[in-house]
Amino acid sequence: VPVPVPVGTYPRILVLMRAIAAGLYQLTYFPLWAKGPASALALSHSGLEWRGRFPDDWAALKPTTPWSKLPLLEVPGDPPLAIAHELAILSWIGRAVPKMGGATDIEWAASQQIMCECEDIYAKLTKFQPTTRQPVKCSAAELEALWSSSDHTVHNREQGLNVNLALLESFAQRAPSGSAGKLTRFGATTGECKLFSTLHALVMIEADVLYAYPQLDAFYNRFGALSPTRSVVDSGGQMPGSFDQYFVRAA
Ligand SMILES: N[C@@H](CCC(=O)N[C@@H](CS)C(=O)NCC(=O)O)C(=O)O
């Protein structure tokens, strides 16, 4: 049983080394529902022992991270690993805990594709959607098109969120081992963790966004009711506090 380290007793690096020596995975991210929550969900559903931290001095931490950005997953072992980039972290968790990656090759491929499609949604939100830090990123017409356009015949850079959601809905309908709100037999693969994280970001902006997508709605409600999910949504899971809404409606 790891001995608790009183906060402030040791320099940060010693606290970190003790966490890794104690066999704990450590996730570092900001207290925002953006690129960290999917990894927190995956860790929580994986059964791995983990804890999270919010950087208390990001400017100092940034140059010590492998890619100069968060999220960051530190993995205990010899040598310990530091993995950044959300999709790499999720894929690593899927490799370390096979049920998280997908029980079969087909499920692995499904989980990876769901993850990547959600990343396409994230890229659109990053480009257009106001955040708590940046209330205006584009014209009102561009933001309206992001939410209302469902023309799937145009180049994907012109497509609205409804195109991605329709593709995910149809993928969920066709999922070979999915049923009743699951896209895989297990129902909480890393792809599904990223899917929930993405849908939750959208639902926080527009509460009825999933009404036209029954499979996604069923997934969102089932996955959202699981206790590892509830704990991450309500209090950040093993993070020191909750992930607050980041993407918001236009003022
Ligand atoms: N490709 C990276 C992007 C990560 C990223 O954009 N991180 C942002 C927060 S969401 C960050 O660390 N920004 C702070 C900075 O760059 O100083 C991923 O998918 O994890």
The ligand as an SDF file (V2000), in Angstrom:
LIG
                    3D

 20 19  0  0  0  0  0  0  0  0999 V2000
   -2.4850   16.3700  -30.2530 N   0  0  0  0  0  0  0  0  0  0  0  0
   -2.5970   16.6170  -28.8410 C   0  0  0  0  0  0  0  0  0  0  0  0
   -3.1100   18.0130  -28.5920 C   0  0  0  0  0  0  0  0  0  0  0  0
   -3.0730   18.3480  -27.1100 C   0  0  0  0  0  0  0  0  0  0  0  0
   -3.3930   19.7680  -26.8340 C   0  0  0  0  0  0  0  0  0  0  0  0
   -3.7980   20.5380  -27.7170 O   0  0  0  0  0  0  0  0  0  0  0  0
   -3.2240   20.1320  -25.5690 N   0  0  0  0  0  0  0  0  0  0  0  0
   -3.5130   21.4660  -25.1390 C   0  0  0  0  0  0  0  0  0  0  0  0
   -4.6800   21.4720  -24.1670 C   0  0  0  0  0  0  0  0  0  0  0  0
   -6.1260   20.7570  -24.8720 S   0  0  0  0  0  0  0  0  0  0  0  0
   -2.3300   22.0170  -24.3670 C   0  0  0  0  0  0  0  0  0  0  0  0
   -1.6130   21.3060  -23.6960 O   0  0  0  0  0  0  0  0  0  0  0  0
   -2.1730   23.3540  -24.4130 N   0  0  0  0  0  0  0  0  0  0  0  0
   -1.2710   24.0750  -23.5590 C   0  0  0  0  0  0  0  0  0  0  0  0
   -0.0270   24.5000  -24.2770 C   0  0  0  0  0  0  0  0  0  0  0  0
    0.1880   24.1390  -25.4350 O   0  0  0  0  0  0  0  0  0  0  0  0
    0.7640   25.2030  -23.6450 O   0  0  0  0  0  0  0  0  0  0  0  0
   -3.5060   15.5640  -28.2140 C   0  0  0  0  0  0  0  0  0  0  0  0
   -4.3760   15.0490  -28.9140 O   0  0  0  0  0  0  0  0  0  0  0  0
   -3.3310   15.2620  -27.0190 O   0  0  0  0  0  0  0  0  0  0  0  0
  1  2  1  0
  2  3  1  0
  2 18  1  0
  3  4  1  0
  4  5  1  0
  5  6  2  0
  5  7  1  0
  7  8  1  0
  8  9  1  0
  8 11  1  0
  9 10  1  0
 11 12  2  0
 11 13  1  0
 13 14  1  0
 14 15  1  0
 15 16  2  0
 15 17  1  0
 18 19  2  0
 18 20  1  0
M  END
$$$$
